[in-house]
Amino acid sequence: MDSRVIAELILHLGLIASRETLVEGMTPAQWAVLRYFARANRFSRTPSAFAAFHGTTRGTASQTIKNLETRAYLTRVRSVADGRSARLDLTDKAKAILSHDPFEALVRAADALPPGARGHLA
């Protein structure tokens, strides 16, 4: 298969996946935040760690996170040790919406691939 065709198919898959993320009224950036905090360990559940992992600015990350806090998907827990730092935790509302994450369709499709095909795709 031509390299350009492969690249176009990958781009197309990304576009399809990002369109589907508008499910539940969530933007692709908001889904990315929820997915990140669902998997991050307690030391990495900060706006700075999210920004670094996703290659975005702290300001952009903070705006998206604030929106999700306002909408009761994330809760900020202040450190008892120093009072300045905080970690972000998913609320039950966030956990419930993640059970309907459209990204999981791609995960299931990847799971259905034979092991050799997964390696080639990766």
Contacts in CASP RR format, 6 or more apart in sequence:
PFRMAT RR
TARGET T0000
AUTHOR 0000-0000-0000
METHOD contacts of the structure
MODEL  1
MDSRVIAELILHLGLIASRETLVEGMTPAQWAVLRYFARANRFSRTPSAF
AAFHGTTRGTASQTIKNLETRAYLTRVRSVADGRSARLDLTDKAKAILSH
DPFEALVRAADALPPGARGHLA
13 106 0 8 1.000
17 102 0 8 1.000
17 103 0 8 1.000
17 106 0 8 1.000
18 28 0 8 1.000
20 102 0 8 1.000
20 103 0 8 1.000
20 105 0 8 1.000
21 27 0 8 1.000
21 28 0 8 1.000
21 31 0 8 1.000
21 102 0 8 1.000
21 103 0 8 1.000
22 28 0 8 1.000
23 100 0 8 1.000
23 102 0 8 1.000
24 97 0 8 1.000
24 100 0 8 1.000
26 34 0 8 1.000
26 97 0 8 1.000
27 64 0 8 1.000
29 60 0 8 1.000
29 64 0 8 1.000
30 64 0 8 1.000
30 67 0 8 1.000
30 68 0 8 1.000
30 73 0 8 1.000
31 101 0 8 1.000
31 103 0 8 1.000
32 54 0 8 1.000
33 50 0 8 1.000
33 61 0 8 1.000
33 64 0 8 1.000
33 65 0 8 1.000
33 68 0 8 1.000
33 74 0 8 1.000
34 68 0 8 1.000
34 73 0 8 1.000
34 90 0 8 1.000
34 94 0 8 1.000
34 97 0 8 1.000
34 98 0 8 1.000
34 101 0 8 1.000
35 98 0 8 1.000
35 101 0 8 1.000
35 103 0 8 1.000
36 50 0 8 1.000
36 53 0 8 1.000
36 54 0 8 1.000
37 45 0 8 1.000
37 50 0 8 1.000
37 74 0 8 1.000
37 88 0 8 1.000
37 89 0 8 1.000
37 90 0 8 1.000
37 94 0 8 1.000
38 90 0 8 1.000
38 94 0 8 1.000
38 95 0 8 1.000
38 98 0 8 1.000
40 49 0 8 1.000
40 50 0 8 1.000
42 87 0 8 1.000
43 49 0 8 1.000
44 53 0 8 1.000
45 87 0 8 1.000
45 88 0 8 1.000
45 89 0 8 1.000
46 85 0 8 1.000
46 86 0 8 1.000
46 87 0 8 1.000
46 88 0 8 1.000
47 58 0 8 1.000
47 59 0 8 1.000
47 61 0 8 1.000
47 62 0 8 1.000
47 65 0 8 1.000
47 88 0 8 1.000
48 58 0 8 1.000
48 61 0 8 1.000
50 61 0 8 1.000
50 65 0 8 1.000
51 57 0 8 1.000
51 58 0 8 1.000
51 59 0 8 1.000
51 60 0 8 1.000
51 61 0 8 1.000
51 62 0 8 1.000
54 61 0 8 1.000
65 74 0 8 1.000
65 88 0 8 1.000
68 74 0 8 1.000
68 94 0 8 1.000
69 75 0 8 1.000
69 76 0 8 1.000
69 88 0 8 1.000
72 91 0 8 1.000
72 93 0 8 1.000
73 90 0 8 1.000
73 91 0 8 1.000
73 93 0 8 1.000
73 94 0 8 1.000
73 97 0 8 1.000
74 88 0 8 1.000
74 89 0 8 1.000
74 90 0 8 1.000
74 91 0 8 1.000
74 94 0 8 1.000
75 88 0 8 1.000
75 89 0 8 1.000
75 91 0 8 1.000
76 86 0 8 1.000
76 87 0 8 1.000
76 88 0 8 1.000
77 86 0 8 1.000
77 87 0 8 1.000
77 88 0 8 1.000
77 89 0 8 1.000
78 85 0 8 1.000
78 86 0 8 1.000
79 85 0 8 1.000
79 86 0 8 1.000
79 87 0 8 1.000
90 98 0 8 1.000
110 118 0 8 1.000
110 121 0 8 1.000
113 121 0 8 1.000
END
